[in-house]
Amino acid sequence: MKLKYFPLLILLAFVINACGSQKRKTVKRSVKTTKTVAKTKKTPTKSEQQPHQKPQPPVKKEDALRVQLPEVKREFRAAWVASVANINWPSKKNLSVQEQKNEALFILELLKNHHFNAVIFQVRPSADALYKSDLEPWSYFLTGEVGRAPEPYYDPLEFWIEEAHKLGMELHIWLNPYRAHHSNGGKVSPKSMINTTDANVVRLKNGMYWFDPSDPKTQNHTSAVVRDLVRRYDIDAVHFDDYFYPYSSYNNGADFPDQRTWNEYIAKGGQLSKADWRRENVNKFVERIYKEIKAEKPYVKFGISPFGIWKPGYPASAKGLSQYDELYADAKLWLNKGWVDYFSPQLYWAIDSKGQSFRELLLWWKAENTHKRHLWPGLNTVEIKASHRPTEIANQIRLTREILGDDAGALHWSVAGLIKKYDMLSTLAKDSYKEEALAPKSPWIKSEKAPRPELNYTLNPQSVTINWKTSQPAKVFKWVLYLKYGDSWETMILNPSETSKAVERVKNSKLLSVIALQSVDRLSNESDYTALKVQ
């Protein structure tokens, strides 16, 4: 009997032992739990007494709050900064490097603080360079000597780009494509392009020198300069002004002296009239530059600011100089063909000017904008003929908004009209540019989606500290922060380096209830937003 039940006894002992082991393991866990509970019964710290002050974790895509964000105001706001003849910057040709930098920072910060979002900076006033170039010499207007670099060395263009981008402002480089020497540029230097190029350069009767626009060597050289700039610098746009063939007054009314290239054209069997031949060469050059910029960096824009009237009679009331016949600039064709990303006719006349009506000219150019490019007129902020210039400019801005809608914008000639005229700056700050604005989008330019930011916040007794980040900071040109107080939204446009913002928790007796954030790329496209409830 004993042997018969022995296996059963062994099995029973094994089961009892297993139960005991499991009981001991359970006790271990309960002891751990007891320690944890005991730990929570310690006297709470100050931060533990206010657990709501802990930052919220970054929102995950699947947990994202969906809200209806307000539209951000859009308008292009720029000013020309001319280096030729030291009109704007540098103010003198013998400034120290630090003085040059101080002036540049003053201009950029003034524009930023008055809600401008772009600067048109002249880097090639007359076949020279305000940047390091292997193709053309350093500018006389920078150091007072053609070919002499700044001392101590720095690259002015690189400085302007970096400082503008820190402020979330676009930097457009402005080049004069054909001027070879300015009459205010000192004596012609042995280092001047006049003496080093094999392109045809002619002297005009006012003392200026001009590259022959119809010489293929001129076109090839200027093309190389533009491509070099686009390739090496982090610019946002290339900009040409109204100088193609020179105004006839530059040569005392005499015809442009291009007989050499004209004879070569005829000898090869050319059939066009001289005027059409000149226009054709300028047209081909404009198309070439546009396509070469896009081949190098598709996101870099190309803009032109031609004379404001194409031909007298277009529109019917228009009177004055014909750029088509005098400058051989068929600007209407360039706009019709879409060879620009933005087009800024210099409408430097008052709204009620007879023969040059601001309204009628802008409407005419709008009708010619068949490719729906940006149409941002140039305004004569410095010397518009009006009884009160600030009011006139404010009214012109109002009119551009009425005519152009959400794609409105303006370029101000020049920054001197803002720096030296406090009443102009004050009027714009209180009226036209009271709010910040993003530049309009350019939907015909392809771009990658801007990165969606991660967002969190910390509640404080009187404020909320908002923090954010992105995995691709180099793709962020600026941020748009949205704050909802009660039923009303506020927006803030922030610089790209900003990753934190303290805001009021209560405003006008309304509690902050929602925060949202978008990144914005260099073409003014917003990312998907991230939104959080503030609890």
C-alpha positions as CSV (number, residue, x, y, z in Angstrom):
1,M,0.0,0.0,0.0
2,K,2.7,2.5,0.9
3,L,4.6,1.9,-2.4
4,K,1.3,2.1,-4.3
5,Y,0.6,5.6,-3.1
6,F,4.2,6.8,-3.1
7,P,4.0,8.5,-6.6
8,L,0.9,10.3,-5.5
9,L,2.7,11.6,-2.4
10,I,5.5,13.0,-4.6
11,L,3.1,14.7,-6.9
12,L,1.3,16.3,-4.0
13,A,4.5,17.6,-2.5
14,F,5.5,19.1,-5.9
15,V,2.2,21.0,-6.1
16,I,2.5,22.3,-2.6
17,N,6.0,23.5,-3.2
18,A,5.0,25.3,-6.4
19,C,2.2,27.1,-4.6
20,G,4.6,28.2,-2.0
21,S,7.0,29.6,-4.5
22,Q,4.2,31.5,-6.3
23,K,3.1,33.0,-3.0
24,R,6.6,34.2,-2.3
25,K,6.9,35.8,-5.7
26,T,3.6,37.6,-5.2
27,V,4.7,39.0,-1.9
28,K,7.9,40.3,-3.6
29,R,5.8,42.3,-6.0
30,S,3.5,43.6,-3.3
31,V,6.5,44.7,-1.3
32,K,7.7,46.7,-4.3
33,T,4.3,48.3,-4.6
34,T,4.3,49.1,-1.0
35,K,7.6,50.9,-1.3
36,T,6.2,52.9,-4.3
37,V,3.1,53.9,-2.4
38,A,5.2,54.9,0.6
39,K,7.3,57.0,-1.7
40,T,4.3,59.0,-2.9
41,K,3.4,59.9,0.6
42,K,6.5,62.1,1.1
43,T,5.9,65.8,1.5
44,P,5.3,67.2,-2.0
45,T,7.8,69.6,-3.5
46,K,6.7,73.0,-4.8
47,S,6.7,71.7,-8.4
48,E,4.7,68.6,-7.3
49,Q,2.1,70.8,-5.7
50,Q,1.5,72.4,-9.1
51,P,1.5,69.5,-11.5
52,H,-0.2,71.6,-14.2
53,Q,3.1,73.4,-14.7
54,K,4.8,70.4,-16.2
55,P,5.3,70.6,-20.0
56,Q,2.8,68.6,-22.1
57,P,4.5,65.9,-24.2
58,P,4.9,66.7,-28.0
59,V,1.6,66.0,-29.7
60,K,1.5,62.9,-31.9
61,K,0.0,62.9,-35.3
62,E,-2.7,60.5,-34.4
63,D,-3.7,62.6,-31.4
64,A,-3.6,66.0,-33.1
65,L,-6.3,68.5,-32.3
66,R,-8.2,69.6,-35.4
67,V,-9.1,73.3,-35.6
68,Q,-10.1,75.9,-38.2
69,L,-7.2,78.3,-38.3
70,P,-7.7,81.9,-39.6
71,E,-6.1,83.0,-42.8
72,V,-2.7,84.7,-42.4
73,K,-2.4,88.1,-44.1
74,R,-0.3,87.9,-47.2
75,E,1.4,90.8,-49.0
76,F,4.9,91.3,-50.5
77,R,6.6,94.3,-48.9
78,A,10.1,95.2,-50.1
79,A,12.5,98.1,-50.5
80,W,15.3,98.7,-52.9
81,V,18.8,99.2,-51.3
82,A,21.0,100.8,-54.0
83,S,24.8,100.6,-53.9
84,V,25.4,102.5,-57.1
85,A,26.8,106.0,-56.3
86,N,26.4,105.1,-52.6
87,I,22.7,106.0,-52.8
88,N,21.7,103.8,-49.9
89,W,24.4,101.3,-48.8
90,P,27.2,101.8,-48.0
91,S,26.4,105.5,-47.5
92,K,30.1,106.3,-48.3
93,K,32.8,104.4,-50.2
94,N,35.4,104.7,-47.4
95,L,33.5,103.3,-44.4
96,S,35.1,100.7,-42.2
97,V,33.9,97.2,-42.3
98,Q,32.2,97.6,-38.9
99,E,30.5,100.8,-40.1
100,Q,29.3,99.0,-43.2
101,K,27.9,96.1,-41.1
102,N,26.2,98.6,-38.7
103,E,24.5,100.4,-41.5
104,A,23.3,97.1,-43.0
105,L,21.9,95.9,-39.7
106,F,20.2,99.2,-39.2
107,I,18.4,99.0,-42.6
108,L,17.4,95.4,-42.1
109,E,16.1,95.9,-38.6
110,L,14.2,99.0,-39.6
111,L,12.5,97.1,-42.4
112,K,11.7,94.1,-40.2
113,N,10.4,96.3,-37.3
114,H,8.0,98.0,-39.8
115,H,6.7,94.7,-41.1
116,F,8.6,94.5,-44.4
117,N,9.4,91.0,-45.5
118,A,12.0,91.4,-48.3
119,V,14.9,93.5,-49.3
120,I,16.2,94.1,-52.9
121,F,19.9,94.5,-52.5
122,Q,22.1,95.8,-55.3
123,V,25.1,93.5,-55.7
124,R,26.3,94.4,-59.2
125,P,25.8,98.1,-59.9
126,S,28.1,98.4,-62.9
127,A,29.9,95.2,-63.9
128,D,31.5,95.0,-60.4
129,A,30.8,93.1,-57.3
130,L,29.7,93.6,-53.7
131,Y,30.7,90.0,-53.1
132,K,33.6,87.7,-53.7
133,S,33.7,87.1,-57.4
134,D,36.2,85.5,-59.8
135,L,34.4,87.0,-62.8
136,E,34.3,90.7,-61.9
137,P,36.2,93.1,-59.6
138,W,35.2,94.4,-56.2
139,S,33.1,97.5,-56.5
140,Y,34.4,101.0,-56.3
141,F,31.3,101.9,-54.3
142,L,32.3,99.5,-51.5
143,T,36.0,100.4,-50.9
144,G,36.7,103.4,-53.1
145,E,38.9,101.4,-55.4
146,V,38.0,98.9,-58.1
147,G,39.2,95.5,-57.3
148,R,40.1,96.1,-53.6
149,A,38.5,93.8,-51.1
150,P,37.2,95.0,-47.7
151,E,39.7,95.0,-44.9
152,P,39.4,93.1,-42.6
153,Y,37.9,90.7,-45.2
154,Y,34.3,89.8,-45.2
155,D,31.7,89.0,-48.0
156,P,29.1,91.8,-47.9
157,L,26.5,89.7,-49.8
158,E,26.9,86.7,-47.5
159,F,26.5,89.1,-44.5
160,W,23.3,90.6,-45.9
161,I,21.9,87.1,-46.7
162,E,22.6,85.7,-43.2
163,E,21.3,88.7,-41.4
164,A,18.1,89.0,-43.5
165,H,17.3,85.3,-43.1
166,K,17.8,85.6,-39.3
167,L,14.9,88.1,-39.4
168,G,12.8,85.9,-41.7
169,M,13.2,88.3,-44.6
170,E,13.8,87.4,-48.2
171,L,17.0,88.6,-49.8
172,H,16.8,89.4,-53.5
173,I,20.0,90.2,-55.4
174,W,19.7,93.2,-57.8
175,L,21.9,93.3,-60.8
176,N,22.2,95.8,-63.7
177,P,22.8,93.5,-66.7
178,Y,24.5,95.9,-69.1
179,R,26.0,98.9,-67.3
180,A,29.8,98.6,-67.4
181,H,30.9,101.8,-65.6
182,H,28.9,104.5,-63.8
183,S,29.9,108.2,-64.2
184,N,30.1,108.4,-60.4
185,G,32.4,105.4,-60.2
186,G,35.7,107.3,-60.4
187,K,38.2,107.0,-63.1
188,V,38.1,103.9,-65.3
189,S,40.5,101.5,-63.6
190,P,42.8,99.0,-65.3
191,K,40.9,96.4,-63.3
192,S,37.5,97.5,-64.7
193,M,35.6,95.2,-66.9
194,I,35.9,97.8,-69.6
195,N,39.6,96.9,-69.9
196,T,39.5,93.2,-69.2
197,T,36.5,91.9,-71.2
198,D,36.5,91.0,-74.9
199,A,32.8,91.9,-75.1
200,N,31.8,95.1,-77.0
201,V,31.7,98.0,-74.5
202,V,30.8,101.5,-75.7
203,R,31.1,104.9,-74.1
204,L,28.0,107.1,-73.8
205,K,28.1,110.9,-73.9
206,N,27.2,111.3,-70.2
207,G,30.4,109.4,-69.2
208,M,28.9,106.0,-68.6
209,Y,30.0,102.8,-70.4
210,W,27.6,100.2,-71.6
211,F,27.9,96.6,-72.7
212,D,26.4,96.1,-76.1
213,P,23.2,94.0,-75.3
214,S,23.3,92.4,-78.7
215,D,26.8,91.1,-78.5
216,P,26.7,87.4,-77.7
217,K,29.8,87.9,-75.5
218,T,27.9,90.3,-73.3
219,Q,25.0,87.9,-72.9
220,N,27.4,85.0,-72.1
221,H,29.3,87.0,-69.5
222,T,26.2,88.3,-67.7
223,S,24.7,84.9,-67.8
224,A,27.9,83.5,-66.2
225,V,27.7,86.1,-63.4
226,V,24.0,85.3,-62.6
227,R,24.6,81.6,-62.6
228,D,27.6,82.0,-60.3
229,L,25.6,84.0,-57.8
230,V,22.7,81.6,-57.9
231,R,25.0,78.6,-57.4
232,R,27.1,79.9,-54.6
233,Y,24.7,82.0,-52.5
234,D,21.6,81.2,-50.5
235,I,19.5,83.9,-52.3
236,D,15.8,84.0,-52.6
237,A,15.6,85.9,-56.0
238,V,17.4,87.5,-58.8
239,H,16.2,91.0,-59.7
240,F,16.8,93.2,-62.8
241,D,15.7,96.9,-63.0
242,D,14.6,99.0,-65.9
243,Y,18.0,99.4,-67.6
244,F,18.4,97.4,-70.8
245,Y,19.5,99.6,-73.7
246,P,20.1,102.9,-72.0
247,Y,17.8,105.9,-71.9
248,S,18.5,108.1,-74.9
249,S,19.3,111.0,-72.6
250,Y,22.5,109.1,-71.6
251,N,23.8,109.6,-75.1
252,N,22.4,113.1,-75.6
253,G,19.7,111.7,-77.8
254,A,22.1,110.0,-80.2
255,D,21.5,106.4,-81.3
256,F,23.2,103.6,-79.3
257,P,26.6,103.0,-80.9
258,D,26.3,99.3,-81.7
259,Q,27.2,99.5,-85.4
260,R,29.9,96.8,-85.1
261,T,27.5,94.1,-83.9
262,W,24.7,95.3,-86.2
263,N,27.1,95.0,-89.2
264,E,28.0,91.5,-88.2
265,Y,24.3,90.5,-88.0
266,I,23.6,91.9,-91.5
267,A,26.7,90.2,-92.9
268,K,25.3,86.9,-91.7
269,G,22.0,87.5,-93.5
270,G,20.0,89.0,-90.8
271,Q,16.5,90.2,-91.9
272,L,15.2,92.1,-88.9
273,S,15.0,95.8,-88.6
274,K,17.6,97.3,-86.2
275,A,15.0,98.0,-83.6
276,D,13.5,94.5,-83.8
277,W,17.0,93.0,-83.7
278,R,17.8,94.9,-80.5
279,R,14.5,93.8,-78.9
280,E,15.0,90.2,-80.0
281,N,18.4,90.1,-78.3
282,V,17.0,91.5,-75.1
283,N,14.0,89.1,-75.2
284,K,16.3,86.0,-75.8
285,F,18.5,87.2,-72.9
286,V,15.6,87.5,-70.4
287,E,14.2,84.1,-71.4
288,R,17.7,82.6,-71.0
289,I,18.3,84.1,-67.6
290,Y,14.9,82.8,-66.3
291,K,15.5,79.3,-67.6
292,E,19.1,79.2,-66.3
293,I,18.1,80.3,-62.8
294,K,15.4,77.5,-62.7
295,A,17.9,74.9,-64.0
296,E,20.3,75.8,-61.2
297,K,17.8,76.3,-58.3
298,P,14.1,76.0,-59.2
299,Y,13.0,77.8,-56.0
300,V,15.0,81.0,-56.7
301,K,12.6,83.6,-58.1
302,F,13.4,85.9,-61.0
303,G,11.9,89.4,-61.0
304,I,12.1,92.4,-63.2
305,S,11.0,96.0,-62.5
306,P,10.7,97.7,-65.9
307,F,9.7,101.2,-66.7
308,G,6.0,101.7,-65.9
309,I,4.7,102.3,-69.5
310,W,5.1,99.7,-72.2
311,K,4.1,102.1,-75.0
312,P,2.1,105.4,-75.1
313,G,-1.6,104.5,-75.7
314,Y,-1.4,101.3,-73.6
315,P,-3.7,101.8,-71.8
316,A,-5.4,104.5,-74.0
317,S,-4.7,107.3,-71.5
318,A,-1.0,106.5,-71.2
319,K,1.5,109.2,-72.3
320,G,5.2,109.4,-72.0
321,L,8.4,107.4,-72.8
322,S,8.1,104.1,-74.7
323,Q,10.4,101.5,-73.3
324,Y,9.5,99.3,-76.2
325,D,11.1,101.9,-78.6
326,E,13.7,103.6,-76.5
327,L,15.0,100.9,-74.2
328,Y,14.2,98.1,-76.6
329,A,12.5,96.3,-73.7
330,D,9.3,94.4,-74.7
331,A,8.3,94.0,-71.1
332,K,4.8,93.0,-72.0
333,L,6.1,90.0,-73.9
334,W,8.1,88.8,-70.9
335,L,5.0,89.0,-68.7
336,N,2.9,87.3,-71.4
337,K,5.4,84.5,-71.7
338,G,5.8,83.9,-68.0
339,W,9.6,84.5,-68.1
340,V,9.4,86.1,-64.6
341,D,8.2,85.0,-61.2
342,Y,7.3,88.5,-60.2
343,F,6.9,91.7,-62.3
344,S,7.2,95.2,-60.8
345,P,6.5,98.0,-63.3
346,Q,7.8,101.2,-61.9
347,L,4.5,103.1,-61.4
348,Y,6.2,106.2,-60.1
349,W,3.3,108.6,-60.7
350,A,0.4,109.8,-58.5
351,I,-3.0,108.1,-58.6
352,D,-4.5,111.1,-60.3
353,S,-1.6,111.9,-62.6
354,K,-2.8,112.8,-66.1
355,G,-1.3,110.5,-68.8
356,Q,0.2,108.2,-66.2
357,S,-2.7,107.1,-64.0
358,F,-1.5,104.7,-61.3
359,R,-4.8,102.8,-61.3
360,E,-5.2,102.5,-65.1
361,L,-1.6,101.4,-65.6
362,L,-1.8,98.8,-62.9
363,L,-5.1,97.5,-64.3
364,W,-3.5,97.3,-67.8
365,W,-0.5,95.3,-66.5
366,K,-2.9,93.0,-64.6
367,A,-4.8,92.2,-67.8
368,E,-1.4,91.3,-69.5
369,N,-0.5,88.9,-66.7
370,T,-1.7,85.9,-68.6
371,H,0.5,83.4,-66.6
372,K,-0.7,84.8,-63.2
373,R,2.7,85.7,-62.0
374,H,3.1,88.0,-59.0
375,L,2.4,91.6,-60.0
376,W,3.9,93.9,-57.4
377,P,4.3,97.6,-58.6
378,G,7.3,99.8,-57.8
379,L,6.3,102.9,-55.7
380,N,8.2,106.2,-55.7
381,T,8.4,106.5,-52.0
382,V,11.3,109.1,-52.3
383,E,9.9,111.7,-54.6
384,I,6.4,111.0,-55.7
385,K,4.8,114.3,-56.9
386,A,2.0,114.7,-54.4
387,S,0.8,117.3,-51.9
388,H,1.5,114.8,-49.1
389,R,3.7,111.8,-50.1
390,P,2.9,109.5,-47.1
391,T,-0.8,109.7,-47.8
392,E,-0.3,109.2,-51.5
393,I,1.8,106.1,-51.0
394,A,-0.6,104.7,-48.4
395,N,-3.5,105.2,-50.9
396,Q,-1.4,103.5,-53.6
397,I,-0.9,100.5,-51.4
398,R,-4.6,100.4,-50.6
399,L,-5.3,100.5,-54.4
400,T,-3.0,97.6,-55.1
401,R,-4.8,95.5,-52.5
402,E,-8.1,96.5,-54.1
403,I,-6.9,95.5,-57.6
404,L,-4.6,92.5,-56.8
405,G,-6.4,91.0,-53.8
406,D,-4.5,88.3,-51.9
407,D,-1.5,88.5,-54.2
408,A,-0.9,92.2,-53.5
409,G,2.6,93.7,-52.9
410,A,4.8,96.6,-53.6
411,L,8.5,97.6,-53.9
412,H,9.5,100.9,-52.4
413,W,12.1,103.1,-54.2
414,S,14.0,103.3,-52.1
415,V,14.9,102.6,-48.5
416,A,16.0,106.3,-48.3
417,G,12.3,107.3,-48.5
418,L,11.8,105.4,-45.3
419,I,15.0,106.2,-43.4
420,K,15.1,109.9,-44.1
421,K,11.4,110.6,-44.0
422,Y,9.9,109.8,-40.6
423,D,6.4,110.8,-41.6
424,M,6.5,108.2,-44.4
425,L,7.7,105.5,-42.1
426,S,5.2,106.5,-39.4
427,T,2.3,106.5,-41.8
428,L,3.1,103.0,-43.1
429,A,3.5,101.7,-39.6
430,K,0.2,103.1,-38.4
431,D,-1.8,102.4,-41.6
432,S,-0.6,100.2,-44.5
433,Y,1.8,97.9,-42.6
434,K,0.2,97.8,-39.2
435,E,0.0,94.0,-39.3
436,E,2.7,91.6,-40.2
437,A,2.3,89.6,-43.4
438,L,3.6,86.5,-45.2
439,A,4.6,86.9,-48.8
440,P,2.1,85.4,-51.3
441,K,2.7,81.9,-52.4
442,S,4.2,81.0,-55.8
443,P,2.1,77.9,-56.8
444,W,3.9,77.4,-60.2
445,I,7.1,76.7,-58.3
446,K,7.3,73.2,-57.0
447,S,8.5,72.7,-53.4
448,E,8.6,70.0,-50.8
449,K,6.1,70.2,-47.9
450,A,7.4,72.3,-45.0
451,P,8.1,70.1,-41.9
452,R,5.3,69.9,-39.4
453,P,6.5,71.1,-35.9
454,E,6.3,69.3,-32.6
455,L,4.6,71.5,-29.9
456,N,4.2,71.6,-26.2
457,Y,3.6,74.2,-23.5
458,T,4.1,75.0,-19.8
459,L,1.4,76.7,-17.7
460,N,2.6,79.5,-15.4
461,P,0.4,81.5,-13.0
462,Q,0.1,84.5,-15.5
463,S,1.5,83.2,-18.7
464,V,1.9,80.2,-21.0
465,T,5.4,79.2,-22.3
466,I,5.1,77.6,-25.7
467,N,8.0,75.4,-27.0
468,W,8.4,73.8,-30.4
469,K,10.9,72.0,-32.6
470,T,11.3,70.3,-35.9
471,S,13.5,67.5,-37.3
472,Q,14.3,69.7,-40.3
473,P,15.2,73.2,-39.0
474,A,17.1,74.1,-42.2
475,K,13.8,74.0,-44.1
476,V,12.1,76.5,-41.9
477,F,12.1,80.2,-43.1
478,K,9.7,81.4,-40.4
479,W,7.0,80.2,-38.0
480,V,3.3,81.2,-37.7
481,L,1.9,80.9,-34.1
482,Y,-1.8,81.0,-33.6
483,L,-3.4,81.8,-30.2
484,K,-7.1,81.4,-29.5
485,Y,-8.6,83.6,-26.7
486,G,-12.3,82.9,-26.2
487,D,-13.7,82.8,-29.8
488,S,-11.0,85.0,-31.3
489,W,-7.7,84.1,-32.9
490,E,-4.4,86.0,-32.9
491,T,-1.5,85.3,-35.2
492,M,2.2,85.9,-34.7
493,I,4.9,85.6,-37.5
494,L,8.2,84.6,-35.8
495,N,11.8,84.4,-36.9
496,P,13.2,80.9,-37.8
497,S,15.6,80.8,-34.9
498,E,12.8,81.2,-32.3
499,T,11.7,78.0,-30.6
500,S,9.9,79.3,-27.6
501,K,7.4,82.1,-26.8
502,A,5.8,83.2,-23.6
503,V,2.3,84.5,-24.1
504,E,-0.5,85.8,-21.8
505,R,-2.7,83.2,-20.2
506,V,-5.6,85.7,-20.1
507,K,-6.2,88.6,-22.4
508,N,-9.1,90.9,-22.3
509,S,-10.7,88.6,-19.7
510,K,-10.5,85.7,-22.2
511,L,-8.6,82.5,-21.3
512,L,-6.1,81.1,-23.8
513,S,-7.8,77.9,-24.9
514,V,-5.9,76.7,-28.0
515,I,-2.4,77.1,-29.5
516,A,-1.3,76.1,-33.0
517,L,1.9,76.3,-35.0
518,Q,3.0,76.0,-38.6
519,S,6.4,76.2,-40.2
520,V,6.7,78.2,-43.4
521,D,9.3,77.5,-46.1
522,R,11.2,80.0,-48.2
523,L,8.4,80.1,-50.8
524,S,5.8,81.1,-48.1
525,N,4.2,77.6,-48.1
526,E,2.9,76.5,-44.7
527,S,3.3,73.1,-43.2
528,D,0.5,71.0,-41.7
529,Y,-0.3,72.6,-38.4
530,T,0.0,71.2,-34.9
531,A,-2.6,72.3,-32.3
532,L,-3.1,71.7,-28.6
533,K,-5.8,72.6,-26.1
534,V,-4.5,74.6,-23.2
535,Q,-5.8,73.0,-20.0
